[in-house]
Amino acid sequence: MSLLWNKILFSAAGTCGRYLNVSMTTVQLDQSRTETVFWVPRNLGHRIVGKKGETVKDIRLKTSSFINVDLNNIKDGQIPVTLRGTAEACADAQETIERIRAEHAESETTVWVPEAQCGVIIGPGGAVRKSLQQDTHTGIYIDKAGVKDGLVPVTIKGQVERCTEAKQRIEQILANESETTVWIPEAHAGLVVGQRGAMIKTLRQDTGTYIGLDQAGVKDGLVPVTIKGPAENCTEAKQRIEQILANESETTVWIPEAFCGLVVGQRGAMIKTLRQESGYRYLHWTR
């Protein structure tokens, strides 16, 4: 039985297409059969095995080779794969493994995004980025600290095709980016913001836009509300804000001065409850 040691770079003309420059141990079992052992990254090993071992079973059937993936024998993040059979069968098995590796190869690409538009990709509470990652099965990382000339690097990691899809989605979002401003009465700004910011948070989540009030930019009693996002979403957010303001009403109830404390309650508990349950904005009285 002869022992052959080979430093092999898999190539299309050889056995396995481009994969790894690894040491392979090949043992000649008899005149027609050999046994080859090589190491692959553990995550690739799991893909070779497949769900409930279906992939490795399929490789065995189609290549007429014996293949064993030892998932428990881990060294430096690698596991051994053993192939046994004729030279042709082993070559077919290695080619199949390379195809699996190529299909799941990790890639990384960077998109440079205008700093002012980063919020559109992130979305309210990170909703847009989360949706992009889930839809494209990629990792999307926005490095605001790496800004250059007003551009922020957005790194996408995942399979090649997935990265391309995520990049296209991001570019589409930026191409559809729109900005509009609504001027609202300063006295009604609280309606758009809501208690502890609850209303504006809901508006952002529901419409998928960025909404910001510039209370320092008041002019003639009006506050500018800036809306950023896809054009259709901005229109929806604007309509929602206008609807909130249109439903604003004011009424006056006269109560005996001695009963004012009942309406306020201990430490403001009653008036707080009234606000939460009825949704009215504020109560003010004059003596």
Contacts in CASP RR format, 6 or more apart in sequence:
PFRMAT RR
TARGET T0000
AUTHOR 0000-0000-0000
METHOD contacts of the structure
MODEL  1
MSLLWNKILFSAAGTCGRYLNVSMTTVQLDQSRTETVFWVPRNLGHRIVG
KKGETVKDIRLKTSSFINVDLNNIKDGQIPVTLRGTAEACADAQETIERI
RAEHAESETTVWVPEAQCGVIIGPGGAVRKSLQQDTHTGIYIDKAGVKDG
LVPVTIKGQVERCTEAKQRIEQILANESETTVWIPEAHAGLVVGQRGAMI
KTLRQDTGTYIGLDQAGVKDGLVPVTIKGPAENCTEAKQRIEQILANESE
TTVWIPEAFCGLVVGQRGAMIKTLRQESGYRYLHWTR
1 27 0 8 1.000
1 28 0 8 1.000
1 29 0 8 1.000
2 27 0 8 1.000
2 28 0 8 1.000
3 25 0 8 1.000
3 26 0 8 1.000
3 27 0 8 1.000
4 26 0 8 1.000
4 27 0 8 1.000
4 28 0 8 1.000
5 23 0 8 1.000
5 24 0 8 1.000
5 25 0 8 1.000
5 26 0 8 1.000
6 23 0 8 1.000
6 24 0 8 1.000
6 26 0 8 1.000
7 21 0 8 1.000
7 23 0 8 1.000
8 15 0 8 1.000
8 21 0 8 1.000
8 22 0 8 1.000
8 24 0 8 1.000
9 18 0 8 1.000
9 21 0 8 1.000
10 16 0 8 1.000
10 17 0 8 1.000
10 18 0 8 1.000
10 19 0 8 1.000
10 20 0 8 1.000
10 94 0 8 1.000
10 98 0 8 1.000
11 17 0 8 1.000
11 18 0 8 1.000
12 18 0 8 1.000
14 91 0 8 1.000
15 90 0 8 1.000
15 91 0 8 1.000
15 94 0 8 1.000
15 95 0 8 1.000
16 91 0 8 1.000
16 94 0 8 1.000
16 95 0 8 1.000
16 97 0 8 1.000
16 98 0 8 1.000
17 95 0 8 1.000
17 98 0 8 1.000
18 98 0 8 1.000
19 97 0 8 1.000
19 98 0 8 1.000
19 101 0 8 1.000
20 38 0 8 1.000
20 40 0 8 1.000
22 38 0 8 1.000
22 39 0 8 1.000
23 38 0 8 1.000
24 36 0 8 1.000
24 37 0 8 1.000
24 38 0 8 1.000
25 36 0 8 1.000
25 37 0 8 1.000
25 38 0 8 1.000
26 34 0 8 1.000
26 35 0 8 1.000
26 36 0 8 1.000
27 34 0 8 1.000
27 35 0 8 1.000
27 36 0 8 1.000
28 34 0 8 1.000
29 35 0 8 1.000
29 84 0 8 1.000
29 85 0 8 1.000
32 85 0 8 1.000
32 86 0 8 1.000
33 84 0 8 1.000
33 85 0 8 1.000
33 86 0 8 1.000
34 84 0 8 1.000
34 85 0 8 1.000
34 86 0 8 1.000
34 87 0 8 1.000
34 90 0 8 1.000
35 82 0 8 1.000
35 83 0 8 1.000
35 84 0 8 1.000
35 85 0 8 1.000
36 82 0 8 1.000
36 83 0 8 1.000
36 84 0 8 1.000
36 90 0 8 1.000
36 94 0 8 1.000
37 80 0 8 1.000
37 81 0 8 1.000
37 82 0 8 1.000
37 83 0 8 1.000
38 80 0 8 1.000
38 81 0 8 1.000
39 75 0 8 1.000
39 78 0 8 1.000
39 79 0 8 1.000
39 80 0 8 1.000
39 81 0 8 1.000
40 48 0 8 1.000
40 78 0 8 1.000
40 79 0 8 1.000
40 81 0 8 1.000
40 97 0 8 1.000
40 101 0 8 1.000
41 77 0 8 1.000
41 78 0 8 1.000
41 79 0 8 1.000
42 71 0 8 1.000
42 74 0 8 1.000
42 77 0 8 1.000
42 78 0 8 1.000
42 79 0 8 1.000
44 97 0 8 1.000
44 100 0 8 1.000
44 101 0 8 1.000
44 104 0 8 1.000
45 69 0 8 1.000
45 71 0 8 1.000
45 79 0 8 1.000
45 81 0 8 1.000
46 71 0 8 1.000
47 55 0 8 1.000
47 100 0 8 1.000
47 101 0 8 1.000
47 104 0 8 1.000
48 55 0 8 1.000
48 56 0 8 1.000
48 59 0 8 1.000
48 67 0 8 1.000
48 69 0 8 1.000
48 81 0 8 1.000
48 97 0 8 1.000
48 100 0 8 1.000
49 55 0 8 1.000
49 56 0 8 1.000
49 69 0 8 1.000
49 71 0 8 1.000
50 56 0 8 1.000
55 100 0 8 1.000
56 67 0 8 1.000
56 69 0 8 1.000
59 65 0 8 1.000
59 67 0 8 1.000
59 93 0 8 1.000
59 96 0 8 1.000
59 97 0 8 1.000
60 66 0 8 1.000
60 67 0 8 1.000
62 92 0 8 1.000
62 96 0 8 1.000
63 89 0 8 1.000
63 90 0 8 1.000
63 92 0 8 1.000
63 93 0 8 1.000
63 96 0 8 1.000
64 85 0 8 1.000
64 86 0 8 1.000
64 89 0 8 1.000
64 92 0 8 1.000
65 83 0 8 1.000
65 84 0 8 1.000
65 85 0 8 1.000
65 86 0 8 1.000
65 89 0 8 1.000
65 90 0 8 1.000
65 92 0 8 1.000
65 93 0 8 1.000
66 82 0 8 1.000
66 83 0 8 1.000
66 84 0 8 1.000
66 85 0 8 1.000
67 81 0 8 1.000
67 82 0 8 1.000
67 83 0 8 1.000
67 84 0 8 1.000
67 93 0 8 1.000
68 81 0 8 1.000
68 82 0 8 1.000
69 79 0 8 1.000
69 80 0 8 1.000
69 81 0 8 1.000
70 79 0 8 1.000
70 80 0 8 1.000
70 81 0 8 1.000
70 82 0 8 1.000
71 79 0 8 1.000
72 79 0 8 1.000
73 79 0 8 1.000
73 80 0 8 1.000
81 97 0 8 1.000
83 90 0 8 1.000
83 93 0 8 1.000
83 94 0 8 1.000
84 90 0 8 1.000
103 159 0 8 1.000
104 159 0 8 1.000
105 159 0 8 1.000
105 160 0 8 1.000
106 157 0 8 1.000
106 158 0 8 1.000
106 159 0 8 1.000
107 157 0 8 1.000
107 158 0 8 1.000
107 159 0 8 1.000
107 160 0 8 1.000
107 163 0 8 1.000
108 155 0 8 1.000
108 156 0 8 1.000
108 157 0 8 1.000
108 158 0 8 1.000
108 163 0 8 1.000
109 155 0 8 1.000
109 156 0 8 1.000
109 163 0 8 1.000
109 164 0 8 1.000
109 167 0 8 1.000
110 153 0 8 1.000
110 154 0 8 1.000
110 155 0 8 1.000
110 156 0 8 1.000
111 153 0 8 1.000
111 154 0 8 1.000
111 156 0 8 1.000
111 167 0 8 1.000
111 170 0 8 1.000
111 171 0 8 1.000
112 148 0 8 1.000
112 151 0 8 1.000
112 152 0 8 1.000
112 153 0 8 1.000
112 154 0 8 1.000
113 121 0 8 1.000
113 142 0 8 1.000
113 151 0 8 1.000
113 152 0 8 1.000
113 153 0 8 1.000
113 154 0 8 1.000
113 170 0 8 1.000
113 174 0 8 1.000
114 150 0 8 1.000
114 151 0 8 1.000
114 152 0 8 1.000
114 174 0 8 1.000
115 144 0 8 1.000
115 147 0 8 1.000
115 150 0 8 1.000
115 151 0 8 1.000
115 152 0 8 1.000
117 174 0 8 1.000
117 177 0 8 1.000
117 228 0 8 1.000
118 142 0 8 1.000
118 144 0 8 1.000
118 152 0 8 1.000
118 154 0 8 1.000
119 210 0 8 1.000
119 228 0 8 1.000
120 128 0 8 1.000
120 173 0 8 1.000
120 174 0 8 1.000
120 177 0 8 1.000
120 210 0 8 1.000
120 228 0 8 1.000
120 229 0 8 1.000
121 128 0 8 1.000
121 129 0 8 1.000
121 132 0 8 1.000
121 140 0 8 1.000
121 142 0 8 1.000
121 154 0 8 1.000
121 170 0 8 1.000
121 173 0 8 1.000
121 174 0 8 1.000
122 128 0 8 1.000
122 129 0 8 1.000
122 142 0 8 1.000
123 129 0 8 1.000
123 204 0 8 1.000
123 208 0 8 1.000
123 210 0 8 1.000
124 201 0 8 1.000
124 204 0 8 1.000
124 205 0 8 1.000
124 208 0 8 1.000
124 209 0 8 1.000
124 210 0 8 1.000
125 204 0 8 1.000
125 205 0 8 1.000
127 205 0 8 1.000
127 208 0 8 1.000
128 173 0 8 1.000
128 208 0 8 1.000
129 140 0 8 1.000
129 142 0 8 1.000
132 138 0 8 1.000
132 140 0 8 1.000
132 166 0 8 1.000
132 169 0 8 1.000
132 170 0 8 1.000
133 139 0 8 1.000
133 140 0 8 1.000
133 166 0 8 1.000
135 169 0 8 1.000
136 162 0 8 1.000
136 163 0 8 1.000
136 165 0 8 1.000
136 166 0 8 1.000
136 169 0 8 1.000
137 158 0 8 1.000
137 159 0 8 1.000
137 162 0 8 1.000
138 156 0 8 1.000
138 157 0 8 1.000
138 158 0 8 1.000
138 159 0 8 1.000
138 162 0 8 1.000
138 163 0 8 1.000
138 165 0 8 1.000
138 166 0 8 1.000
139 156 0 8 1.000
139 157 0 8 1.000
139 158 0 8 1.000
139 166 0 8 1.000
140 154 0 8 1.000
140 155 0 8 1.000
140 156 0 8 1.000
140 166 0 8 1.000
140 170 0 8 1.000
141 154 0 8 1.000
141 155 0 8 1.000
141 156 0 8 1.000
141 157 0 8 1.000
142 152 0 8 1.000
142 153 0 8 1.000
142 154 0 8 1.000
143 152 0 8 1.000
143 153 0 8 1.000
143 154 0 8 1.000
143 155 0 8 1.000
144 152 0 8 1.000
146 152 0 8 1.000
146 153 0 8 1.000
154 170 0 8 1.000
156 163 0 8 1.000
156 166 0 8 1.000
156 167 0 8 1.000
156 170 0 8 1.000
157 163 0 8 1.000
173 230 0 8 1.000
176 229 0 8 1.000
176 230 0 8 1.000
176 231 0 8 1.000
177 228 0 8 1.000
177 229 0 8 1.000
177 230 0 8 1.000
178 228 0 8 1.000
178 229 0 8 1.000
178 230 0 8 1.000
178 231 0 8 1.000
178 234 0 8 1.000
179 226 0 8 1.000
179 227 0 8 1.000
179 228 0 8 1.000
179 229 0 8 1.000
179 234 0 8 1.000
180 226 0 8 1.000
180 227 0 8 1.000
180 234 0 8 1.000
180 235 0 8 1.000
180 238 0 8 1.000
181 224 0 8 1.000
181 225 0 8 1.000
181 226 0 8 1.000
181 227 0 8 1.000
182 224 0 8 1.000
182 225 0 8 1.000
182 227 0 8 1.000
182 238 0 8 1.000
182 241 0 8 1.000
182 242 0 8 1.000
183 219 0 8 1.000
183 222 0 8 1.000
183 223 0 8 1.000
183 224 0 8 1.000
183 225 0 8 1.000
184 192 0 8 1.000
184 222 0 8 1.000
184 223 0 8 1.000
184 225 0 8 1.000
184 241 0 8 1.000
184 245 0 8 1.000
185 221 0 8 1.000
185 222 0 8 1.000
185 223 0 8 1.000
185 245 0 8 1.000
186 215 0 8 1.000
186 218 0 8 1.000
186 221 0 8 1.000
186 222 0 8 1.000
186 223 0 8 1.000
188 245 0 8 1.000
188 248 0 8 1.000
189 213 0 8 1.000
189 215 0 8 1.000
189 223 0 8 1.000
190 199 0 8 1.000
190 281 0 8 1.000
191 199 0 8 1.000
191 244 0 8 1.000
191 245 0 8 1.000
191 248 0 8 1.000
191 281 0 8 1.000
192 199 0 8 1.000
192 200 0 8 1.000
192 203 0 8 1.000
192 211 0 8 1.000
192 213 0 8 1.000
192 225 0 8 1.000
192 241 0 8 1.000
192 244 0 8 1.000
192 245 0 8 1.000
193 199 0 8 1.000
193 200 0 8 1.000
193 213 0 8 1.000
194 200 0 8 1.000
194 281 0 8 1.000
195 275 0 8 1.000
195 276 0 8 1.000
199 244 0 8 1.000
200 211 0 8 1.000
200 212 0 8 1.000
200 213 0 8 1.000
203 209 0 8 1.000
203 211 0 8 1.000
203 237 0 8 1.000
203 240 0 8 1.000
203 241 0 8 1.000
204 210 0 8 1.000
204 211 0 8 1.000
206 240 0 8 1.000
207 233 0 8 1.000
207 234 0 8 1.000
207 236 0 8 1.000
207 237 0 8 1.000
207 240 0 8 1.000
208 229 0 8 1.000
208 230 0 8 1.000
208 233 0 8 1.000
208 237 0 8 1.000
209 227 0 8 1.000
209 228 0 8 1.000
209 229 0 8 1.000
209 230 0 8 1.000
209 233 0 8 1.000
209 234 0 8 1.000
209 236 0 8 1.000
209 237 0 8 1.000
210 226 0 8 1.000
210 227 0 8 1.000
210 228 0 8 1.000
210 229 0 8 1.000
211 225 0 8 1.000
211 226 0 8 1.000
211 227 0 8 1.000
211 237 0 8 1.000
211 241 0 8 1.000
212 225 0 8 1.000
212 226 0 8 1.000
212 227 0 8 1.000
213 223 0 8 1.000
213 224 0 8 1.000
213 225 0 8 1.000
213 226 0 8 1.000
214 223 0 8 1.000
214 224 0 8 1.000
214 225 0 8 1.000
214 226 0 8 1.000
215 223 0 8 1.000
217 223 0 8 1.000
217 224 0 8 1.000
225 241 0 8 1.000
227 234 0 8 1.000
227 237 0 8 1.000
227 238 0 8 1.000
227 241 0 8 1.000
228 234 0 8 1.000
255 263 0 8 1.000
255 285 0 8 1.000
257 287 0 8 1.000
260 285 0 8 1.000
261 270 0 8 1.000
262 270 0 8 1.000
263 270 0 8 1.000
263 271 0 8 1.000
263 274 0 8 1.000
263 283 0 8 1.000
264 270 0 8 1.000
264 271 0 8 1.000
265 271 0 8 1.000
271 283 0 8 1.000
274 280 0 8 1.000
274 283 0 8 1.000
275 281 0 8 1.000
275 282 0 8 1.000
275 283 0 8 1.000
END
